[in-house]
Amino acid sequence: MATTMRIKKGDLVQVLAGKDRGKQGRVLKASPRERRVIVENLNLGKRHTKPRPIRDSTRMGGATIVPGGIVSKPMPLAVSNVMVVCPTCNQPTRVGVVVKEVKGVTMRVRVCKRPGCAQEIDT
């Protein structure tokens, strides 16, 4: 399977399936090899952490302690379960790629595939 994805870090996406269906958020991390993305404040999982000391946090005194407890953190989502939201029409859309030439340099630009929109997604 190809390791390229049409979703990048910083994109606004909408979740299509799962417990957060219909919600939107920004992509914090994209992992093309695993075909997964981490979306800000969506698909939260709980992690139980121990209190841990931080070394050399202040050069003056002893180590400070990071408190333990139950921490919520975003977990990865499959790319097939999210869809990019077009910044122009504000609708979830499929993404197409168009090759265009700017100042003698050929570039691949992502575009909205909705009928009547076809605007560039990349800014």
A tleap script that builds the chain and sets N, CA, C and O, in Angstrom:
source leaprc.protein.ff14SB
mol = sequence {
  NMET ALA THR THR MET ARG ILE LYS LYS GLY
  ASP LEU VAL GLN VAL LEU ALA GLY LYS ASP
  ARG GLY LYS GLN GLY ARG VAL LEU LYS ALA
  SER PRO ARG GLU ARG ARG VAL ILE VAL GLU
  ASN LEU ASN LEU GLY LYS ARG HIE THR LYS
  PRO ARG PRO ILE ARG ASP SER THR ARG MET
  GLY GLY ALA THR ILE VAL PRO GLY GLY ILE
  VAL SER LYS PRO MET PRO LEU ALA VAL SER
  ASN VAL MET VAL VAL CYS PRO THR CYS ASN
  GLN PRO THR ARG VAL GLY VAL VAL VAL LYS
  GLU VAL LYS GLY VAL THR MET ARG VAL ARG
  VAL CYS LYS ARG PRO GLY CYS ALA GLN GLU
  ILE ASP CTHR
}
set mol.1.N position { 0.839 -1.177 0.000 }
set mol.1.CA position { 0.000 0.000 0.000 }
set mol.1.C position { 0.886 1.244 0.000 }
set mol.1.O position { 1.958 1.251 0.605 }
set mol.2.N position { 0.434 2.284 -0.676 }
set mol.2.CA position { 1.208 3.518 -0.763 }
set mol.2.C position { 1.302 4.182 0.607 }
set mol.2.O position { 0.373 4.102 1.410 }
set mol.3.N position { 2.428 4.836 0.866 }
set mol.3.CA position { 2.607 5.485 2.156 }
set mol.3.C position { 2.288 6.972 2.089 }
set mol.3.O position { 2.601 7.703 3.029 }
set mol.4.N position { 1.682 7.436 1.016 }
set mol.4.CA position { 1.306 8.838 0.932 }
set mol.4.C position { -0.150 8.993 1.345 }
set mol.4.O position { -0.992 8.139 1.068 }
set mol.5.N position { -0.418 10.106 2.014 }
set mol.5.CA position { -1.783 10.412 2.421 }
set mol.5.C position { -2.101 11.818 1.960 }
set mol.5.O position { -1.202 12.637 1.773 }
set mol.6.N position { -3.369 12.095 1.780 }
set mol.6.CA position { -3.782 13.428 1.367 }
set mol.6.C position { -4.220 14.267 2.553 }
set mol.6.O position { -4.849 15.312 2.384 }
set mol.7.N position { -3.891 13.815 3.745 }
set mol.7.CA position { -4.168 14.562 4.968 }
set mol.7.C position { -2.832 14.923 5.593 }
set mol.7.O position { -1.956 14.070 5.738 }
set mol.8.N position { -2.677 16.199 5.966 }
set mol.8.CA position { -1.413 16.678 6.523 }
set mol.8.C position { -1.634 17.248 7.914 }
set mol.8.O position { -2.763 17.506 8.331 }
set mol.9.N position { -0.536 17.435 8.615 }
set mol.9.CA position { -0.566 18.067 9.930 }
set mol.9.C position { -1.129 19.480 9.779 }
set mol.9.O position { -0.728 20.216 8.879 }
set mol.10.N position { -2.047 19.853 10.650 }
set mol.10.CA position { -2.637 21.187 10.614 }
set mol.10.C position { -3.954 21.262 9.867 }
set mol.10.O position { -4.645 22.277 9.957 }
set mol.11.N position { -4.332 20.209 9.122 }
set mol.11.CA position { -5.605 20.212 8.404 }
set mol.11.C position { -6.773 20.126 9.369 }
set mol.11.O position { -6.671 19.500 10.425 }
set mol.12.N position { -7.881 20.756 9.006 }
set mol.12.CA position { -9.127 20.607 9.742 }
set mol.12.C position { -9.857 19.404 9.157 }
set mol.12.O position { -10.128 19.366 7.956 }
set mol.13.N position { -10.179 18.418 9.999 }
set mol.13.CA position { -10.834 17.205 9.520 }
set mol.13.C position { -12.111 16.948 10.310 }
set mol.13.O position { -12.281 17.442 11.424 }
set mol.14.N position { -13.002 16.168 9.711 }
set mol.14.CA position { -14.231 15.745 10.369 }
set mol.14.C position { -14.200 14.232 10.494 }
set mol.14.O position { -13.821 13.534 9.553 }
set mol.15.N position { -14.601 13.719 11.664 }
set mol.15.CA position { -14.592 12.284 11.921 }
set mol.15.C position { -15.854 11.670 11.330 }
set mol.15.O position { -16.955 12.176 11.549 }
set mol.16.N position { -15.695 10.573 10.576 }
set mol.16.CA position { -16.816 9.921 9.897 }
set mol.16.C position { -17.376 8.746 10.679 }
set mol.16.O position { -18.552 8.416 10.523 }
set mol.17.N position { -16.566 8.104 11.519 }
set mol.17.CA position { -17.019 6.903 12.213 }
set mol.17.C position { -16.405 6.852 13.603 }
set mol.17.O position { -15.334 7.409 13.841 }
set mol.18.N position { -17.085 6.189 14.505 }
set mol.18.CA position { -16.575 6.024 15.861 }
set mol.18.C position { -17.347 6.861 16.854 }
set mol.18.O position { -18.380 7.442 16.523 }
set mol.19.N position { -16.840 6.919 18.077 }
set mol.19.CA position { -17.560 7.607 19.147 }
set mol.19.C position { -17.611 9.116 18.962 }
set mol.19.O position { -18.464 9.776 19.556 }
set mol.20.N position { -16.718 9.678 18.151 }
set mol.20.CA position { -16.686 11.120 17.911 }
set mol.20.C position { -17.210 11.483 16.530 }
set mol.20.O position { -16.803 12.500 15.967 }
set mol.21.N position { -18.104 10.673 15.972 }
set mol.21.CA position { -18.636 10.906 14.623 }
set mol.21.C position { -19.264 12.296 14.523 }
set mol.21.O position { -20.051 12.700 15.379 }
set mol.22.N position { -18.901 13.022 13.456 }
set mol.22.CA position { -19.475 14.339 13.208 }
set mol.22.C position { -18.682 15.490 13.802 }
set mol.22.O position { -18.942 16.644 13.461 }
set mol.23.N position { -17.733 15.219 14.672 }
set mol.23.CA position { -16.948 16.284 15.301 }
set mol.23.C position { -15.764 16.660 14.410 }
set mol.23.O position { -15.281 15.856 13.613 }
set mol.24.N position { -15.312 17.910 14.571 }
set mol.24.CA position { -14.192 18.414 13.783 }
set mol.24.C position { -13.023 18.767 14.692 }
set mol.24.O position { -13.214 19.120 15.856 }
set mol.25.N position { -11.812 18.669 14.151 }
set mol.25.CA position { -10.619 19.031 14.895 }
set mol.25.C position { -9.412 19.136 13.974 }
set mol.25.O position { -9.467 18.738 12.810 }
set mol.26.N position { -8.319 19.679 14.510 }
set mol.26.CA position { -7.075 19.837 13.757 }
set mol.26.C position { -6.199 18.594 13.903 }
set mol.26.O position { -6.162 17.970 14.964 }
set mol.27.N position { -5.500 18.245 12.830 }
set mol.27.CA position { -4.580 17.106 12.858 }
set mol.27.C position { -3.296 17.534 13.569 }
set mol.27.O position { -2.639 18.489 13.154 }
set mol.28.N position { -2.943 16.821 14.646 }
set mol.28.CA position { -1.714 17.106 15.384 }
set mol.28.C position { -0.537 16.339 14.804 }
set mol.28.O position { 0.588 16.839 14.783 }
set mol.29.N position { -0.796 15.123 14.333 }
set mol.29.CA position { 0.271 14.273 13.808 }
set mol.29.C position { -0.313 13.359 12.739 }
set mol.29.O position { -1.405 12.816 12.909 }
set mol.30.N position { 0.407 13.191 11.648 }
set mol.30.CA position { 0.013 12.269 10.586 }
set mol.30.C position { 1.104 11.212 10.439 }
set mol.30.O position { 2.283 11.545 10.325 }
set mol.31.N position { 0.709 9.933 10.441 }
set mol.31.CA position { 1.650 8.820 10.298 }
set mol.31.C position { 1.302 8.036 9.040 }
set mol.31.O position { 0.462 7.138 9.084 }
set mol.32.N position { 1.941 8.366 7.914 }
set mol.32.CA position { 1.608 7.700 6.656 }
set mol.32.C position { 1.881 6.202 6.664 }
set mol.32.O position { 1.125 5.441 6.060 }
set mol.33.N position { 2.940 5.760 7.334 }
set mol.33.CA position { 3.246 4.323 7.344 }
set mol.33.C position { 2.171 3.513 8.043 }
set mol.33.O position { 1.840 2.409 7.609 }
set mol.34.N position { 1.629 4.048 9.115 }
set mol.34.CA position { 0.566 3.342 9.841 }
set mol.34.C position { -0.823 3.714 9.319 }
set mol.34.O position { -1.814 3.120 9.746 }
set mol.35.N position { -0.916 4.685 8.405 }
set mol.35.CA position { -2.185 5.176 7.867 }
set mol.35.C position { -3.082 5.685 8.989 }
set mol.35.O position { -4.278 5.395 9.013 }
set mol.36.N position { -2.504 6.445 9.919 }
set mol.36.CA position { -3.235 6.956 11.075 }
set mol.36.C position { -2.955 8.443 11.268 }
set mol.36.O position { -1.916 8.956 10.852 }
set mol.37.N position { -3.910 9.127 11.910 }
set mol.37.CA position { -3.748 10.525 12.272 }
set mol.37.C position { -4.183 10.714 13.723 }
set mol.37.O position { -5.037 9.984 14.225 }
set mol.38.N position { -3.588 11.697 14.387 }
set mol.38.CA position { -4.004 12.070 15.731 }
set mol.38.C position { -4.674 13.432 15.616 }
set mol.38.O position { -4.074 14.392 15.135 }
set mol.39.N position { -5.940 13.505 16.068 }
set mol.39.CA position { -6.737 14.718 15.948 }
set mol.39.C position { -6.892 15.349 17.332 }
set mol.39.O position { -7.162 14.658 18.315 }
set mol.40.N position { -6.718 16.654 17.392 }
set mol.40.CA position { -6.756 17.402 18.646 }
set mol.40.C position { -8.098 17.238 19.356 }
set mol.40.O position { -9.149 17.504 18.772 }
set mol.41.N position { -8.064 16.801 20.613 }
set mol.41.CA position { -9.231 16.666 21.501 }
set mol.41.C position { -10.299 15.693 21.005 }
set mol.41.O position { -11.449 15.779 21.436 }
set mol.42.N position { -9.948 14.775 20.112 }
set mol.42.CA position { -10.891 13.762 19.660 }
set mol.42.C position { -10.290 12.380 19.869 }
set mol.42.O position { -9.069 12.226 19.879 }
set mol.43.N position { -11.151 11.365 20.036 }
set mol.43.CA position { -10.738 9.983 20.281 }
set mol.43.C position { -9.814 9.914 21.501 }
set mol.43.O position { -8.730 9.332 21.450 }
set mol.44.N position { -10.271 10.519 22.591 }
set mol.44.CA position { -9.462 10.585 23.807 }
set mol.44.C position { -9.436 9.240 24.509 }
set mol.44.O position { -10.455 8.557 24.612 }
set mol.45.N position { -8.259 8.870 24.991 }
set mol.45.CA position { -8.082 7.663 25.785 }
set mol.45.C position { -7.497 8.049 27.132 }
set mol.45.O position { -6.873 9.101 27.266 }
set mol.46.N position { -7.697 7.206 28.122 }
set mol.46.CA position { -7.195 7.486 29.468 }
set mol.46.C position { -5.908 6.710 29.701 }
set mol.46.O position { -5.817 5.528 29.372 }
set mol.47.N position { -4.906 7.389 30.276 }
set mol.47.CA position { -3.651 6.749 30.641 }
set mol.47.C position { -3.426 6.974 32.131 }
set mol.47.O position { -3.565 8.093 32.626 }
set mol.48.N position { -3.080 5.913 32.838 }
set mol.48.CA position { -2.777 6.013 34.264 }
set mol.48.C position { -1.270 6.199 34.387 }
set mol.48.O position { -0.499 5.340 33.958 }
set mol.49.N position { -0.848 7.319 34.972 }
set mol.49.CA position { 0.581 7.618 35.058 }
set mol.49.C position { 1.019 7.726 36.514 }
set mol.49.O position { 0.255 8.141 37.386 }
set mol.50.N position { 2.270 7.340 36.751 }
set mol.50.CA position { 2.867 7.456 38.078 }
set mol.50.C position { 3.466 8.848 38.228 }
set mol.50.O position { 3.831 9.479 37.236 }
set mol.51.N position { 3.569 9.329 39.464 }
set mol.51.CA position { 4.309 10.586 39.663 }
set mol.51.C position { 5.784 10.361 39.342 }
set mol.51.O position { 6.359 9.358 39.765 }
set mol.52.N position { 6.396 11.268 38.610 }
set mol.52.CA position { 7.788 11.108 38.212 }
set mol.52.C position { 8.569 12.375 38.514 }
set mol.52.O position { 8.081 13.480 38.276 }
set mol.53.N position { 9.785 12.223 39.040 }
set mol.53.CA position { 10.611 13.414 39.283 }
set mol.53.C position { 11.239 13.910 37.982 }
set mol.53.O position { 11.561 13.120 37.094 }
set mol.54.N position { 11.406 15.222 37.883 }
set mol.54.CA position { 12.096 15.837 36.746 }
set mol.54.C position { 13.471 16.263 37.230 }
set mol.54.O position { 13.586 16.985 38.220 }
set mol.55.N position { 14.501 15.826 36.547 }
set mol.55.CA position { 15.854 16.203 36.933 }
set mol.55.C position { 16.197 17.585 36.409 }
set mol.55.O position { 15.792 17.962 35.309 }
set mol.56.N position { 16.933 18.325 37.191 }
set mol.56.CA position { 17.454 19.644 36.810 }
set mol.56.C position { 16.371 20.586 36.310 }
set mol.56.O position { 16.609 21.362 35.384 }
set mol.57.N position { 15.186 20.532 36.905 }
set mol.57.CA position { 14.141 21.449 36.472 }
set mol.57.C position { 14.480 22.874 36.898 }
set mol.57.O position { 14.259 23.833 36.159 }
set mol.58.N position { 15.023 22.987 38.112 }
set mol.58.CA position { 15.544 24.274 38.550 }
set mol.58.C position { 16.982 24.024 38.978 }
set mol.58.O position { 17.252 23.091 39.734 }
set mol.59.N position { 17.860 24.809 38.525 }
set mol.59.CA position { 19.268 24.559 38.818 }
set mol.59.C position { 19.612 24.864 40.267 }
set mol.59.O position { 20.708 24.549 40.732 }
set mol.60.N position { 18.679 25.475 40.975 }
set mol.60.CA position { 18.957 25.883 42.337 }
set mol.60.C position { 18.703 24.761 43.340 }
set mol.60.O position { 19.503 24.548 44.251 }
set mol.61.N position { 17.600 24.048 43.177 }
set mol.61.CA position { 17.219 23.117 44.229 }
set mol.61.C position { 17.071 21.699 43.735 }
set mol.61.O position { 17.674 21.308 42.735 }
set mol.62.N position { 16.264 20.931 44.441 }
set mol.62.CA position { 16.049 19.527 44.108 }
set mol.62.C position { 15.093 19.355 42.956 }
set mol.62.O position { 14.602 20.321 42.373 }
set mol.63.N position { 14.842 18.107 42.643 }
set mol.63.CA position { 13.959 17.776 41.522 }
set mol.63.C position { 12.513 18.045 41.893 }
set mol.63.O position { 12.100 17.828 43.032 }
set mol.64.N position { 11.747 18.524 40.915 }
set mol.64.CA position { 10.308 18.676 41.123 }
set mol.64.C position { 9.625 17.415 40.651 }
set mol.64.O position { 10.226 16.613 39.935 }
set mol.65.N position { 8.376 17.226 41.042 }
set mol.65.CA position { 7.652 15.999 40.713 }
set mol.65.C position { 6.468 16.326 39.817 }
set mol.65.O position { 5.680 17.225 40.108 }
set mol.66.N position { 6.355 15.581 38.722 }
set mol.66.CA position { 5.192 15.677 37.855 }
set mol.66.C position { 4.098 14.831 38.507 }
set mol.66.O position { 4.318 13.649 38.770 }
set mol.67.N position { 2.934 15.407 38.769 }
set mol.67.CA position { 1.905 14.630 39.461 }
set mol.67.C position { 1.385 13.482 38.594 }
set mol.67.O position { 1.313 13.591 37.370 }
set mol.68.N position { 1.036 12.409 39.239 }
set mol.68.CA position { 0.471 11.262 38.541 }
set mol.68.C position { -1.038 11.357 38.505 }
set mol.68.O position { -1.616 12.374 38.890 }
set mol.69.N position { -1.665 10.313 38.051 }
set mol.69.CA position { -3.128 10.278 37.996 }
set mol.69.C position { -3.600 9.777 36.657 }
set mol.69.O position { -2.845 9.163 35.903 }
set mol.70.N position { -4.857 10.044 36.368 }
set mol.70.CA position { -5.458 9.624 35.103 }
set mol.70.C position { -5.400 10.805 34.143 }
set mol.70.O position { -5.952 11.872 34.413 }
set mol.71.N position { -4.721 10.597 33.017 }
set mol.71.CA position { -4.510 11.654 32.027 }
set mol.71.C position { -5.245 11.279 30.738 }
set mol.71.O position { -5.129 10.151 30.260 }
set mol.72.N position { -6.000 12.225 30.177 }
set mol.72.CA position { -6.653 12.005 28.880 }
set mol.72.C position { -5.721 12.479 27.777 }
set mol.72.O position { -5.164 13.575 27.853 }
set mol.73.N position { -5.552 11.649 26.747 }
set mol.73.CA position { -4.731 12.056 25.615 }
set mol.73.C position { -5.355 11.546 24.336 }
set mol.73.O position { -5.993 10.494 24.334 }
set mol.74.N position { -5.177 12.290 23.227 }
set mol.74.CA position { -5.764 11.854 21.957 }
set mol.74.C position { -5.056 10.612 21.428 }
set mol.74.O position { -3.828 10.531 21.452 }
set mol.75.N position { -5.833 9.648 20.951 }
set mol.75.CA position { -5.316 8.404 20.404 }
set mol.75.C position { -5.459 8.439 18.876 }
set mol.75.O position { -6.279 9.191 18.349 }
set mol.76.N position { -4.661 7.627 18.162 }
set mol.76.CA position { -4.703 7.656 16.692 }
set mol.76.C position { -6.040 7.169 16.119 }
set mol.76.O position { -6.700 6.293 16.680 }
set mol.77.N position { -6.409 7.759 14.998 }
set mol.77.CA position { -7.584 7.366 14.217 }
set mol.77.C position { -7.118 6.883 12.848 }
set mol.77.O position { -6.109 7.364 12.332 }
set mol.78.N position { -7.837 5.945 12.262 }
set mol.78.CA position { -7.523 5.509 10.905 }
set mol.78.C position { -7.870 6.628 9.919 }
set mol.78.O position { -8.853 7.346 10.104 }
set mol.79.N position { -7.060 6.766 8.882 }
set mol.79.CA position { -7.270 7.826 7.889 }
set mol.79.C position { -8.614 7.656 7.187 }
set mol.79.O position { -9.231 8.640 6.780 }
set mol.80.N position { -9.069 6.412 7.045 }
set mol.80.CA position { -10.338 6.167 6.366 }
set mol.80.C position { -11.526 6.688 7.170 }
set mol.80.O position { -12.626 6.812 6.631 }
set mol.81.N position { -11.321 6.995 8.455 }
set mol.81.CA position { -12.408 7.475 9.302 }
set mol.81.C position { -12.457 8.986 9.434 }
set mol.81.O position { -13.278 9.507 10.189 }
set mol.82.N position { -11.598 9.707 8.717 }
set mol.82.CA position { -11.634 11.170 8.748 }
set mol.82.C position { -11.677 11.715 7.329 }
set mol.82.O position { -11.250 11.057 6.380 }
set mol.83.N position { -12.202 12.935 7.202 }
set mol.83.CA position { -12.313 13.584 5.905 }
set mol.83.C position { -11.936 15.048 6.051 }
set mol.83.O position { -12.344 15.699 7.013 }
set mol.84.N position { -11.167 15.571 5.115 }
set mol.84.CA position { -10.710 16.956 5.163 }
set mol.84.C position { -11.900 17.892 4.966 }
set mol.84.O position { -12.773 17.630 4.138 }
set mol.85.N position { -11.928 18.990 5.736 }
set mol.85.CA position { -12.961 20.018 5.591 }
set mol.85.C position { -12.393 21.131 4.722 }
set mol.85.O position { -11.343 21.696 5.026 }
set mol.86.N position { -13.096 21.436 3.642 }
set mol.86.CA position { -12.651 22.478 2.703 }
set mol.86.C position { -12.755 23.847 3.379 }
set mol.86.O position { -13.801 24.166 3.946 }
set mol.87.N position { -11.694 24.668 3.334 }
set mol.87.CA position { -11.757 25.988 3.977 }
set mol.87.C position { -12.689 26.964 3.260 }
set mol.87.O position { -13.118 27.953 3.855 }
set mol.88.N position { -13.009 26.700 1.992 }
set mol.88.CA position { -13.868 27.606 1.237 }
set mol.88.C position { -15.348 27.307 1.451 }
set mol.88.O position { -16.123 28.197 1.801 }
set mol.89.N position { -15.740 26.042 1.239 }
set mol.89.CA position { -17.162 25.693 1.346 }
set mol.89.C position { -17.535 25.132 2.724 }
set mol.89.O position { -18.709 24.861 2.974 }
set mol.90.N position { -16.559 24.955 3.617 }
set mol.90.CA position { -16.772 24.465 4.984 }
set mol.90.C position { -17.538 23.146 5.048 }
set mol.90.O position { -18.336 22.924 5.959 }
set mol.91.N position { -17.289 22.282 4.081 }
set mol.91.CA position { -17.917 20.963 4.022 }
set mol.91.C position { -16.825 19.903 3.966 }
set mol.91.O position { -15.758 20.144 3.402 }
set mol.92.N position { -17.085 18.710 4.554 }
set mol.92.CA position { -16.117 17.628 4.383 }
set mol.92.C position { -16.056 17.224 2.914 }
set mol.92.O position { -17.088 17.125 2.251 }
set mol.93.N position { -14.862 16.995 2.414 }
set mol.93.CA position { -14.706 16.752 0.984 }
set mol.93.C position { -13.628 15.720 0.715 }
set mol.93.O position { -12.730 15.503 1.529 }
set mol.94.N position { -13.734 15.092 -0.437 }
set mol.94.CA position { -12.630 14.276 -0.919 }
set mol.94.C position { -11.568 15.214 -1.459 }
set mol.94.O position { -11.862 16.352 -1.824 }
set mol.95.N position { -10.343 14.742 -1.511 }
set mol.95.CA position { -9.230 15.599 -1.910 }
set mol.95.C position { -8.655 15.105 -3.227 }
set mol.95.O position { -8.354 13.921 -3.381 }
set mol.96.N position { -8.505 16.020 -4.173 }
set mol.96.CA position { -7.853 15.707 -5.433 }
set mol.96.C position { -6.528 16.431 -5.506 }
set mol.96.O position { -6.279 17.357 -4.735 }
set mol.97.N position { -5.673 16.015 -6.430 }
set mol.97.CA position { -4.374 16.651 -6.611 }
set mol.97.C position { -4.280 17.162 -8.035 }
set mol.97.O position { -4.531 16.425 -8.988 }
set mol.98.N position { -3.916 18.430 -8.173 }
set mol.98.CA position { -3.756 19.058 -9.478 }
set mol.98.C position { -2.317 19.528 -9.592 }
set mol.98.O position { -1.771 20.111 -8.656 }
set mol.99.N position { -1.698 19.271 -10.752 }
set mol.99.CA position { -0.335 19.738 -10.999 }
set mol.99.C position { -0.430 21.073 -11.716 }
set mol.99.O position { -1.045 21.179 -12.777 }
set mol.100.N position { 0.195 22.108 -11.118 }
set mol.100.CA position { 0.185 23.412 -11.778 }
set mol.100.C position { 1.585 24.005 -11.735 }
set mol.100.O position { 2.425 23.599 -10.931 }
set mol.101.N position { 1.819 24.968 -12.609 }
set mol.101.CA position { 3.142 25.562 -12.718 }
set mol.101.C position { 3.101 26.987 -12.186 }
set mol.101.O position { 2.292 27.806 -12.623 }
set mol.102.N position { 3.991 27.271 -11.233 }
set mol.102.CA position { 4.084 28.609 -10.643 }
set mol.102.C position { 5.515 29.089 -10.788 }
set mol.102.O position { 6.434 28.491 -10.228 }
set mol.103.N position { 5.709 30.164 -11.533 }
set mol.103.CA position { 7.039 30.748 -11.750 }
set mol.103.C position { 8.048 29.723 -12.253 }
set mol.103.O position { 9.195 29.711 -11.807 }
set mol.104.N position { 7.633 28.869 -13.174 }
set mol.104.CA position { 8.535 27.894 -13.767 }
set mol.104.C position { 8.752 26.639 -12.935 }
set mol.104.O position { 9.532 25.770 -13.323 }
set mol.105.N position { 8.070 26.530 -11.790 }
set mol.105.CA position { 8.212 25.357 -10.926 }
set mol.105.C position { 6.883 24.615 -10.894 }
set mol.105.O position { 5.840 25.202 -10.604 }
set mol.106.N position { 6.927 23.319 -11.195 }
set mol.106.CA position { 5.697 22.531 -11.136 }
set mol.106.C position { 5.421 22.140 -9.692 }
set mol.106.O position { 6.315 21.696 -8.972 }
set mol.107.N position { 4.166 22.311 -9.282 }
set mol.107.CA position { 3.751 22.011 -7.911 }
set mol.107.C position { 2.516 21.124 -7.941 }
set mol.107.O position { 1.684 21.214 -8.844 }
set mol.108.N position { 2.414 20.261 -6.929 }
set mol.108.CA position { 1.201 19.467 -6.740 }
set mol.108.C position { 0.368 20.172 -5.672 }
set mol.108.O position { 0.844 20.412 -4.562 }
set mol.109.N position { -0.864 20.498 -6.012 }
set mol.109.CA position { -1.727 21.256 -5.111 }
set mol.109.C position { -2.975 20.427 -4.812 }
set mol.109.O position { -3.585 19.861 -5.719 }
set mol.110.N position { -3.351 20.362 -3.523 }
set mol.110.CA position { -4.572 19.647 -3.144 }
set mol.110.C position { -5.778 20.543 -3.391 }
set mol.110.O position { -5.755 21.730 -3.068 }
set mol.111.N position { -6.844 19.962 -3.972 }
set mol.111.CA position { -8.055 20.729 -4.279 }
set mol.111.C position { -9.291 19.996 -3.767 }
set mol.111.O position { -9.288 18.778 -3.588 }
set mol.112.N position { -10.345 20.774 -3.539 }
set mol.112.CA position { -11.642 20.246 -3.102 }
set mol.112.C position { -12.324 19.568 -4.284 }
set mol.112.O position { -12.313 20.103 -5.393 }
set mol.113.N position { -12.919 18.396 -4.059 }
set mol.113.CA position { -13.572 17.649 -5.140 }
set mol.113.C position { -15.082 17.878 -5.179 }
set mol.113.O position { -15.774 17.258 -5.987 }
set mol.114.N position { -15.607 18.761 -4.319 }
set mol.114.CA position { -17.051 19.028 -4.328 }
set mol.114.C position { -17.428 19.771 -5.606 }
set mol.114.O position { -16.698 20.651 -6.061 }
set mol.115.N position { -18.585 19.406 -6.185 }
set mol.115.CA position { -18.999 20.103 -7.401 }
set mol.115.C position { -19.284 21.574 -7.104 }
set mol.115.O position { -19.948 21.903 -6.122 }
set mol.116.N position { -18.773 22.449 -7.966 }
set mol.116.CA position { -18.983 23.875 -7.800 }
set mol.116.C position { -17.946 24.567 -6.935 }
set mol.116.O position { -17.929 25.796 -6.868 }
set mol.117.N position { -17.076 23.808 -6.265 }
set mol.117.CA position { -16.067 24.430 -5.399 }
set mol.117.C position { -14.707 24.388 -6.095 }
set mol.117.O position { -14.253 25.405 -6.619 }
set mol.118.N position { -14.059 23.236 -6.107 }
set mol.118.CA position { -12.757 23.014 -6.763 }
set mol.118.C position { -11.695 24.030 -6.358 }
set mol.118.O position { -10.812 24.347 -7.155 }
set mol.119.N position { -11.768 24.546 -5.129 }
set mol.119.CA position { -10.777 25.505 -4.645 }
set mol.119.C position { -9.579 24.782 -4.040 }
set mol.119.O position { -9.683 23.620 -3.648 }
set mol.120.N position { -8.449 25.466 -3.965 }
set mol.120.CA position { -7.243 24.891 -3.387 }
set mol.120.C position { -7.407 24.771 -1.877 }
set mol.120.O position { -7.920 25.676 -1.219 }
set mol.121.N position { -6.960 23.633 -1.339 }
set mol.121.CA position { -6.998 23.405 0.106 }
set mol.121.C position { -5.714 23.926 0.728 }
set mol.121.O position { -5.742 24.457 1.839 }
set mol.122.N position { -4.585 23.784 0.034 }
set mol.122.CA position { -3.306 24.260 0.554 }
set mol.122.C position { -3.297 25.787 0.555 }
set mol.122.O position { -3.791 26.435 -0.368 }
set mol.123.N position { -2.720 26.338 1.622 }
set mol.123.CA position { -2.668 27.806 1.700 }
set mol.123.C position { -1.259 28.286 1.459 }
set mol.123.O position { -1.005 29.491 1.483 }
savepdb mol mol.pdb
quit
